[in-house]
Amino acid sequence: MSKRLPIAAVALASLIAVSGGAAPATTAPLHGGAVTATKAHAFETLIMPQGVRVFLYTDELAPAMVEKATGTAKLALPDGRVLEVPLKAHQPAAGEPTSYFCPMHAEVVRDAPGKCELCGGMVLFVQDHLFGAADLGDVDPAGVSALIRVSGLRGIEKEATFTPAFPTPDGKAAAVRAGEE
C-alpha cells in the first residue's frame, strides 16, 4: 500500500506569506532538497553525485510536470571551480525514489504508483524533474552554491532565476535569494 506524502503546502505557504514572496530555505518532504519560492512557482533543488536536480511545483505548491521547461545551473564548488550545466527534462529511472500525484487534486501525492481516489480512479502522474549532469561525486553538497535559471514555465511567470540555500554542515539553511528576470 502506498504511503501518503505531505506536500508541505501549509509550511511553504506560511514561509511565503512571512517573507513577502521569497520563501526562506526549507527542506521539502518529497525529495529532501532545498526549496525556493518565486512569484508563481516553487522549486526543489538537490545536489547529487551525478549532478543537479530541480523539481517544479505549482503556485498551489503541488508537484508539477516539467513540460517545456529547460534551464541552466551555475554551480560554484568548494574548490573554486565553477560549472555551468544545462538543465533538461528527465524521467526518474526504474527504482529511483519519486513522487506520484494527481494534477487535479493538489493534496493527492504518493510515494508509489496508484490511482486518485478523489477522481474516481485517474492514474497518478510520475513527477519528472530538470537534470543537469555533472561529476559531483567528490564534492560536499553543503559547500556548493548555485544560481538556477529556468525558462519555459507555465503561467504568468515564464522564467525564474533563484539561488537555493542548501543546508550547511550544522543542518541549518543559509538565506535564500529569489527573483525573476
Backbone bond lengths (Angstrom), bond angles and torsions (degrees), N, CA, C in turn:
res aa  C-N    CA-C-N  psi(-1)  N-CA   C-N-CA  omega(-1)  CA-C   N-CA-C  phi
1 M - - - 1.448 - - 1.529 108.69 -
2 S 1.306 116.97 135.98 1.465 119.13 -176.95 1.519 111.03 -78.72
3 K 1.293 115.06 148.28 1.459 122.67 -179.64 1.522 108.80 -90.44
4 R 1.322 117.91 140.14 1.459 121.88 175.68 1.518 108.95 -77.88
5 L 1.317 115.88 134.71 1.464 120.51 179.37 1.517 109.33 -107.97
6 P 1.332 118.62 127.88 1.458 118.75 174.39 1.524 108.62 -67.11
7 I 1.335 118.06 141.84 1.461 119.49 -177.98 1.517 112.93 -96.67
8 A 1.309 116.87 5.41 1.463 121.96 176.13 1.509 113.08 65.03
9 A 1.323 117.53 21.71 1.465 120.12 -178.70 1.520 111.70 -61.98
10 V 1.317 117.30 -45.20 1.462 119.89 -178.65 1.522 110.56 -64.41
11 A 1.327 117.44 -46.22 1.468 121.08 -179.54 1.521 110.92 -63.71
12 L 1.325 117.53 -46.01 1.452 119.72 -179.46 1.526 111.74 -67.32
13 A 1.324 117.41 -40.16 1.465 120.18 179.09 1.531 110.03 -62.02
14 S 1.332 116.58 -40.61 1.466 120.11 177.82 1.517 110.81 -63.40
15 L 1.323 117.32 -43.08 1.464 121.12 179.65 1.524 110.87 -63.53
16 I 1.317 116.73 -41.12 1.468 120.24 -179.74 1.518 110.10 -66.20
17 A 1.323 117.06 -43.54 1.467 120.11 -179.51 1.522 111.17 -62.47
18 V 1.327 117.03 -43.27 1.463 121.49 -178.84 1.526 111.66 -66.53
19 S 1.338 117.12 -36.55 1.455 120.25 -174.38 1.518 113.74 -94.38
20 G 1.334 118.14 2.36 1.452 120.89 177.91 1.518 113.59 72.44
21 G 1.317 118.49 26.58 1.455 120.08 174.34 1.511 114.82 119.62
22 A 1.305 119.25 -26.28 1.466 120.61 178.27 1.519 107.03 -110.48
23 A 1.307 116.07 106.50 1.458 119.99 -174.60 1.513 111.65 -71.43
24 P 1.332 117.05 135.86 1.453 119.45 172.20 1.520 108.94 -62.52
25 A 1.304 116.26 165.17 1.460 120.71 -177.79 1.511 110.47 -65.77
26 T 1.280 114.68 142.47 1.449 122.34 173.47 1.517 106.40 -150.18
27 T 1.292 117.09 164.07 1.455 119.99 176.74 1.515 108.01 -99.25
28 A 1.313 116.47 126.09 1.449 121.08 -179.33 1.515 110.23 -77.69
29 P 1.322 117.28 142.71 1.450 119.45 -179.86 1.523 113.59 -75.92
30 L 1.331 118.66 -17.30 1.457 119.33 -175.76 1.522 113.25 -74.41
31 H 1.319 118.73 -42.04 1.463 120.78 -175.65 1.525 112.95 -132.62
32 G 1.331 118.11 -7.14 1.453 121.50 177.74 1.512 115.12 82.13
33 G 1.333 118.08 17.67 1.458 121.67 -178.65 1.509 113.56 -95.51
34 A 1.327 115.18 -179.82 1.462 122.28 176.99 1.525 108.54 -82.58
35 V 1.329 116.62 129.62 1.460 122.24 -177.40 1.523 109.85 -102.73
36 T 1.333 115.33 133.14 1.459 121.96 175.88 1.518 107.60 -130.84
37 A 1.330 117.42 133.57 1.458 121.71 177.09 1.516 109.24 -109.16
38 T 1.331 115.72 137.76 1.449 122.17 173.79 1.521 107.14 -112.47
39 K 1.315 117.09 -165.68 1.459 121.08 -175.89 1.534 112.77 -55.80
40 A 1.308 118.46 -43.51 1.455 120.18 -173.03 1.533 114.15 -130.88
41 H 1.315 117.60 6.19 1.458 120.51 -178.23 1.519 110.46 -142.31
42 A 1.319 114.08 165.87 1.462 120.74 168.99 1.523 106.17 -129.30
43 F 1.311 115.86 147.08 1.460 122.24 -177.68 1.523 108.52 -131.64
44 E 1.313 116.05 142.85 1.456 122.02 174.72 1.526 106.74 -118.00
45 T 1.329 117.23 121.59 1.464 122.21 -175.29 1.525 109.96 -115.16
46 L 1.337 114.56 133.76 1.457 121.10 178.01 1.521 109.34 -126.22
47 I 1.325 116.54 135.33 1.468 122.67 171.55 1.522 105.79 -100.28
48 M 1.328 116.09 123.67 1.456 121.94 -176.92 1.525 109.35 -129.50
49 P 1.325 118.43 164.90 1.472 119.96 -179.84 1.536 113.53 -56.17
50 Q 1.343 118.07 -29.49 1.463 121.54 -178.44 1.524 113.38 -89.16
51 G 1.343 118.06 -11.30 1.455 120.36 -178.89 1.514 112.01 148.80
52 V 1.328 115.32 -152.86 1.462 121.95 -176.48 1.524 109.42 -116.23
53 R 1.337 115.76 138.95 1.463 122.61 176.45 1.516 108.47 -119.30
54 V 1.336 115.41 138.55 1.461 121.02 176.88 1.527 107.62 -128.94
55 F 1.328 116.06 116.74 1.459 122.86 177.27 1.525 108.12 -96.56
56 L 1.325 116.85 142.30 1.455 122.31 -178.70 1.522 110.58 -104.64
57 Y 1.341 115.27 146.61 1.454 122.90 177.38 1.526 108.30 -133.85
58 T 1.322 116.09 154.61 1.462 121.78 -179.22 1.522 110.95 -79.32
59 D 1.337 115.01 176.24 1.462 119.79 174.72 1.531 110.78 -67.40
60 E 1.331 117.28 -17.35 1.464 121.62 173.87 1.530 110.91 -89.12
61 L 1.344 115.86 4.82 1.458 123.80 177.83 1.522 113.40 64.84
62 A 1.323 115.41 32.05 1.462 121.90 174.58 1.527 108.11 -103.17
63 P 1.330 118.78 154.51 1.467 120.18 177.35 1.521 111.02 -54.42
64 A 1.330 115.80 144.93 1.460 121.35 179.05 1.517 109.13 -131.77
65 M 1.310 115.11 156.27 1.457 121.28 176.84 1.528 109.42 -83.63
66 V 1.321 116.95 152.40 1.458 122.63 179.00 1.522 110.96 -68.01
67 E 1.309 117.37 -39.26 1.462 124.31 -177.28 1.529 110.95 52.05
68 K 1.341 118.28 -114.30 1.466 121.75 -176.11 1.525 113.04 -97.12
69 A 1.320 117.36 6.15 1.470 120.76 -177.54 1.534 111.07 -68.59
70 T 1.307 115.24 143.06 1.459 124.19 172.84 1.520 106.40 -141.96
71 G 1.307 116.99 -179.37 1.452 117.43 177.70 1.508 112.98 176.58
72 T 1.322 114.14 -166.72 1.458 122.09 176.51 1.532 108.24 -139.80
73 A 1.307 114.57 152.27 1.462 121.60 174.62 1.521 106.84 -126.47
74 K 1.317 116.31 121.42 1.459 121.68 174.99 1.523 106.13 -101.47
75 L 1.329 116.02 113.10 1.456 122.02 -174.48 1.524 110.63 -108.15
76 A 1.320 116.33 121.55 1.463 122.19 174.29 1.525 106.57 -96.96
77 L 1.329 116.14 113.84 1.463 121.69 -175.54 1.524 111.26 -90.05
78 P 1.329 117.90 157.23 1.472 121.41 -178.26 1.526 113.91 -58.32
79 D 1.341 118.46 -27.02 1.466 120.46 -178.69 1.532 112.95 -85.23
80 G 1.339 117.03 6.21 1.461 121.20 177.60 1.521 114.69 96.62
81 R 1.332 117.28 -13.35 1.467 119.31 177.79 1.519 110.29 -70.26
82 V 1.337 115.02 149.11 1.454 121.56 174.60 1.524 107.64 -123.46
83 L 1.319 115.93 124.88 1.459 121.77 178.74 1.521 108.73 -113.03
84 E 1.316 116.69 137.31 1.462 120.59 171.88 1.514 106.78 -117.86
85 V 1.332 115.41 117.34 1.458 120.31 -176.08 1.525 110.20 -121.49
86 P 1.339 116.53 140.07 1.464 119.25 176.15 1.527 109.87 -73.46
87 L 1.318 115.93 145.25 1.461 122.39 176.59 1.521 108.61 -107.01
88 K 1.321 115.72 126.16 1.459 121.26 -178.93 1.521 109.68 -130.85
89 A 1.332 115.60 155.72 1.466 121.23 178.80 1.518 110.20 -57.59
90 H 1.330 115.35 138.53 1.467 121.13 -177.95 1.529 108.96 -143.06
91 Q 1.317 115.93 130.07 1.464 121.81 173.80 1.524 108.57 -87.78
92 P 1.323 118.20 139.69 1.460 119.93 177.47 1.532 110.94 -59.36
93 A 1.311 116.33 141.52 1.462 122.14 177.93 1.526 109.48 -74.26
94 A 1.312 116.16 158.94 1.463 121.13 177.68 1.524 109.75 -56.02
95 G 1.302 116.59 131.04 1.457 121.51 178.82 1.519 114.76 84.16
96 E 1.328 118.01 -9.52 1.467 121.91 179.15 1.527 108.85 -76.14
97 P 1.325 118.52 131.48 1.473 119.67 178.30 1.531 110.36 -58.94
98 T 1.307 115.20 135.83 1.464 120.13 178.40 1.520 108.93 -154.28
99 S 1.306 116.22 -178.17 1.459 122.11 178.99 1.523 109.14 -116.75
100 Y 1.316 114.68 150.30 1.459 122.98 176.51 1.514 106.22 -121.90
101 F 1.336 117.24 135.89 1.459 119.59 -173.76 1.511 111.83 -145.49
102 C 1.329 114.21 160.83 1.459 121.50 174.38 1.524 107.35 -97.91
103 P 1.332 118.64 123.89 1.459 119.93 -179.71 1.527 113.35 -69.68
104 M 1.325 117.17 -13.93 1.469 120.56 -179.44 1.525 113.15 -97.67
105 H 1.314 117.71 -16.97 1.466 121.69 -176.97 1.525 109.26 -132.22
106 A 1.328 116.76 100.83 1.471 122.54 -175.46 1.524 113.07 -56.81
107 E 1.318 117.54 -27.66 1.460 120.39 -177.00 1.529 113.91 -80.51
108 V 1.335 117.92 -8.73 1.462 120.79 -178.14 1.529 109.19 -95.91
109 V 1.328 115.79 98.34 1.461 123.68 178.46 1.519 107.21 -136.35
110 R 1.335 116.19 130.79 1.456 121.34 -176.97 1.527 110.41 -130.96
111 D 1.326 116.26 166.10 1.462 121.21 176.88 1.522 112.00 -100.56
112 A 1.335 117.23 6.25 1.464 122.28 178.83 1.521 109.09 -145.45
113 P 1.331 116.90 157.95 1.467 119.41 177.71 1.526 110.63 -57.88
114 G 1.302 115.41 155.11 1.456 119.73 178.70 1.506 110.60 175.86
115 K 1.321 114.43 -162.38 1.454 121.48 -179.72 1.516 109.16 -125.67
116 C 1.315 115.72 152.45 1.465 121.75 178.77 1.522 108.77 -81.29
117 E 1.322 114.90 118.20 1.461 118.97 179.07 1.531 111.11 -71.11
118 L 1.320 118.62 -24.49 1.463 121.40 178.98 1.528 112.23 -75.32
119 C 1.334 117.10 -30.19 1.470 121.80 179.01 1.522 111.80 -86.14
120 G 1.293 116.12 -10.89 1.449 119.08 -176.23 1.517 112.80 82.92
121 G 1.312 117.12 27.60 1.450 119.14 172.45 1.514 117.04 119.89
122 M 1.338 119.38 8.41 1.470 120.01 176.61 1.524 109.28 -61.35
123 V 1.326 116.37 133.17 1.461 121.27 178.58 1.531 108.78 -67.57
124 L 1.343 116.28 132.67 1.461 120.91 -179.38 1.528 110.54 -69.53
125 F 1.341 115.91 144.85 1.459 122.65 178.27 1.530 109.68 -83.43
126 V 1.326 116.82 148.50 1.460 122.57 173.60 1.522 107.36 -85.70
127 Q 1.332 117.74 130.47 1.463 119.63 178.25 1.527 109.54 -77.20
128 D 1.329 115.80 115.68 1.458 120.47 175.24 1.527 108.46 -87.78
129 H 1.319 117.89 -176.30 1.459 120.91 -178.77 1.522 109.72 -157.04
130 L 1.319 115.93 168.51 1.457 121.45 171.42 1.523 106.73 -88.17
131 F 1.337 115.98 141.62 1.455 119.86 -178.07 1.524 109.23 -135.39
132 G 1.321 115.90 135.75 1.455 122.65 174.12 1.510 108.66 -122.43
133 A 1.327 116.51 114.82 1.465 121.05 -177.81 1.521 111.28 -73.67
134 A 1.324 115.95 131.33 1.467 122.95 176.18 1.521 107.46 -160.32
135 D 1.311 116.92 141.95 1.460 121.01 178.34 1.526 108.67 -80.97
136 L 1.327 115.36 99.32 1.465 121.59 -178.56 1.526 110.95 -117.15
137 G 1.327 116.53 21.57 1.454 122.12 -177.08 1.513 114.50 -59.29
138 D 1.334 118.11 -33.67 1.463 121.73 -178.63 1.531 112.53 -100.96
139 V 1.327 116.74 13.32 1.466 121.75 -175.47 1.519 109.98 -104.16
140 D 1.335 116.31 133.73 1.460 121.41 174.37 1.524 107.91 -76.77
141 P 1.334 118.76 112.86 1.470 121.01 -177.45 1.530 113.43 -55.64
142 A 1.330 117.31 -30.25 1.467 120.29 -179.62 1.525 111.78 -67.33
143 G 1.335 117.96 -19.91 1.460 121.40 -179.67 1.516 114.26 -95.45
144 V 1.328 117.04 3.48 1.464 121.62 -178.24 1.526 109.64 -93.56
145 S 1.319 116.04 135.52 1.464 119.69 168.33 1.518 106.76 -115.78
146 A 1.330 115.33 148.49 1.462 119.75 -173.80 1.517 110.85 -137.08
147 L 1.320 114.99 146.45 1.450 122.67 169.68 1.528 105.05 -119.67
148 I 1.319 116.23 115.21 1.457 122.23 -175.22 1.529 108.64 -108.39
149 R 1.314 115.27 133.11 1.466 121.31 175.40 1.522 106.69 -125.23
150 V 1.337 115.69 124.19 1.460 121.69 179.54 1.522 107.95 -122.65
151 S 1.332 116.49 130.42 1.465 121.10 177.40 1.526 108.84 -126.10
152 G 1.328 115.50 168.22 1.460 120.79 -178.14 1.514 113.15 79.01
153 L 1.341 116.78 26.22 1.456 121.89 -179.06 1.530 110.38 -80.31
154 R 1.306 115.81 155.67 1.463 122.03 174.57 1.521 110.11 -81.83
155 G 1.322 116.01 157.77 1.452 121.18 173.42 1.517 113.24 89.57
156 I 1.332 115.90 -162.65 1.461 120.91 -174.52 1.525 112.75 -73.08
157 E 1.306 117.14 -24.36 1.463 121.72 179.40 1.537 107.93 -101.67
158 K 1.311 116.62 97.80 1.470 122.07 -176.35 1.522 112.61 -80.02
159 E 1.322 116.75 -21.24 1.454 122.42 -177.94 1.527 108.86 -144.15
160 A 1.321 116.19 143.23 1.465 121.06 177.93 1.522 109.39 -139.39
161 T 1.332 115.62 141.01 1.457 122.51 174.86 1.520 106.71 -125.34
162 F 1.326 116.46 131.00 1.459 119.27 -177.25 1.522 110.62 -152.80
163 T 1.324 114.79 161.81 1.454 123.18 177.49 1.521 107.61 -119.51
164 P 1.343 117.46 103.04 1.463 118.37 179.04 1.521 110.71 -68.37
165 A 1.318 115.68 148.56 1.464 121.15 178.05 1.521 108.37 -104.59
166 F 1.321 115.81 102.13 1.457 120.66 -179.89 1.518 109.08 -77.59
167 P 1.337 116.91 146.73 1.463 119.19 178.94 1.526 111.25 -58.45
168 T 1.309 115.11 139.77 1.456 121.55 176.94 1.529 108.60 -84.17
169 P 1.337 118.71 169.80 1.469 119.94 -178.87 1.527 114.10 -55.44
170 D 1.344 118.09 -25.40 1.458 119.25 178.82 1.526 112.15 -82.71
171 G 1.352 116.83 2.74 1.456 121.28 176.55 1.506 114.56 89.32
172 K 1.319 118.46 -3.81 1.456 121.28 179.91 1.523 108.93 -99.30
173 A 1.303 115.19 147.94 1.464 119.79 179.86 1.524 109.62 -91.56
174 A 1.322 115.37 146.78 1.461 120.81 175.05 1.522 108.62 -76.88
175 A 1.307 117.03 172.81 1.465 121.90 -179.28 1.526 110.42 -64.91
176 V 1.319 115.85 149.54 1.463 122.14 179.13 1.518 109.50 -103.73
177 R 1.323 115.03 137.82 1.453 120.71 169.90 1.516 106.95 -115.68
178 A 1.304 116.32 123.18 1.466 119.91 178.98 1.511 107.55 -125.98
179 G 1.300 116.31 148.00 1.452 119.53 178.97 1.487 110.41 -164.55
180 E 1.278 114.53 -174.36 1.452 120.81 177.57 1.483 108.60 -140.32
181 E 1.296 115.47 157.13 1.447 119.74 178.13 1.496 109.04 -119.48
